[in-house]
Amino acid sequence: MKATAKIVAAGVLAVGATAAVVGWIDASLQTEQPAAKPTAQTQLPKAGNVLGVDEVAKDPKAHQGRIVVEGVVDKVMVSRRTFTLIDSEEFAACGVTTCAEYSLPVSVPETGYRGALPKEQETLVLLGELTALDRGFRFDVLEVKRGDAVIISRID
């Protein structure tokens, strides 16, 4: 069975004891201040610091703070401005998106962000900040890259 953890732009990464989804908070419901807009000082770290989707979903407590997550796009839901990522290594090993143990849905609200949604099976790198909430975790997405190109970024 595919477990699902949710990453929502200015929303929640929610992982229960069995990695089941425990909640979804839309960006419009957040009351805390969003993370800082990317600058020259907040650019993506070197490749050794990039986490896989599985790493973050399995142990979010260990990855709090500014992180970079790499994954492959599983599904794109244009009408909801959402896409799901699966682990890049898992995709490389099986060659299809249906074998992933975890998926991380990413919401890109119409307001506060610019850029186009990715296509299925594209490899992306997301820069953001993971913080613990009373129930789950919030991952504030700052920027989404495909290769060297920024395809989605938060605007303030």
C-alpha positions in Angstrom: 0.0 0.0 0.0 1.3 3.4 -0.9 1.7 5.7 2.1 1.2 9.4 1.6 2.9 12.3 3.3 1.8 15.7 2.3 3.9 18.7 1.5 1.9 21.8 0.9 3.4 25.1 -0.2 3.0 27.2 3.0 1.1 24.1 4.3 1.8 20.9 6.1 3.9 17.8 5.8 1.9 15.4 7.8 3.2 11.9 8.6 1.6 9.6 11.1 3.1 6.5 12.8 2.4 4.5 9.6 3.1 7.4 7.3 -0.6 8.0 6.7 -1.8 11.4 6.0 -3.2 13.1 9.1 -4.0 16.6 7.7 -3.8 19.2 5.0 -3.6 22.9 5.7 -4.1 25.3 2.8 -1.8 28.3 2.5 -4.7 30.6 3.1 -5.3 29.1 6.6 -1.8 29.8 7.8 -1.4 32.4 10.5 2.4 32.2 11.0 4.8 34.3 8.9 6.0 32.6 5.7 9.7 31.7 5.2 11.9 34.2 3.6 12.0 34.7 -0.2 15.0 33.0 -1.9 18.0 35.2 -2.2 21.6 34.7 -3.2 22.2 33.5 0.4 19.3 31.0 0.2 20.2 29.2 -3.0 20.1 25.4 -3.2 22.9 23.7 -1.3 25.4 21.4 -3.0 24.2 18.0 -4.1 25.4 16.3 -0.9 22.7 18.1 1.1 19.7 17.2 -1.1 17.3 14.9 0.6 15.1 12.2 -1.0 11.3 12.2 -0.6 11.6 8.9 1.4 14.1 10.4 3.8 11.9 13.4 4.7 8.7 11.3 4.9 10.2 8.6 7.1 11.8 11.0 9.7 10.6 14.6 9.4 11.8 15.5 12.9 15.4 14.8 11.8 15.1 17.2 8.8 13.6 20.4 10.4 14.9 23.7 9.1 15.9 24.8 5.7 16.0 21.7 3.4 16.2 20.7 -0.2 14.1 17.8 -1.4 14.6 16.0 -4.8 11.8 13.9 -6.3 10.2 12.8 -9.5 6.7 14.1 -10.4 4.1 11.3 -10.2 0.9 13.1 -10.9 -0.1 16.7 -11.8 -3.6 18.0 -10.9 -3.8 21.2 -12.8 -7.3 22.2 -11.6 -6.1 21.9 -7.9 -2.6 23.4 -8.7 -1.0 20.4 -7.1 1.5 17.8 -8.1 2.9 14.8 -6.2 6.6 13.7 -5.9 8.0 10.3 -5.3 11.6 9.4 -4.4 14.1 9.8 -7.3 16.1 6.7 -6.3 13.0 4.6 -6.0 11.8 5.8 -9.4 15.2 5.0 -10.9 15.1 1.5 -9.4 11.7 0.5 -10.7 11.2 2.8 -13.7 7.6 3.6 -13.0 5.9 6.0 -10.5 3.5 3.4 -9.1 6.1 1.5 -7.0 6.8 4.3 -4.6 6.3 3.7 -0.9 5.7 7.4 -0.2 4.4 10.3 -2.2 4.6 14.0 -1.3 1.8 16.2 -2.7 2.9 19.8 -3.3 0.3 22.6 -3.6 1.2 25.8 -5.4 -1.5 28.4 -4.7 -2.5 30.8 -7.4 -1.6 33.7 -5.2 1.9 34.2 -3.8 3.7 32.0 -6.3 4.7 32.3 -10.0 5.5 29.6 -12.5 4.0 26.7 -14.3 3.3 23.3 -12.9 5.7 20.6 -13.9 5.0 17.5 -16.1 4.8 13.9 -15.0 8.1 12.1 -14.6 10.2 15.3 -14.4 12.9 15.3 -11.7 12.6 18.4 -9.5 14.4 20.0 -6.6 12.4 21.9 -4.0 13.9 24.4 -1.6 12.0 25.2 1.6 11.8 25.2 5.4 10.4 22.3 7.4 9.0 23.2 10.8 7.1 21.1 13.4 3.5 22.0 14.3 1.4 20.6 17.1 0.2 17.9 14.6 2.5 17.2 11.7 5.0 19.5 10.0 4.9 22.5 7.7 7.1 22.8 4.6 7.2 26.3 3.2 8.2 26.0 -0.4 10.5 28.8 -1.6 11.4 27.6 -5.0 11.1 24.6 -7.3 13.8 23.8 -9.9 14.0 21.6 -12.9 17.7 21.2 -13.6 19.2 24.7 -13.4 15.9 26.5 -14.2 13.6 27.8 -11.5 10.1 26.8 -12.6 8.1 27.9 -9.5 9.0 30.5 -7.0 7.3 32.3 -4.1 6.7 36.0 -4.4 6.1 38.3 -1.5 
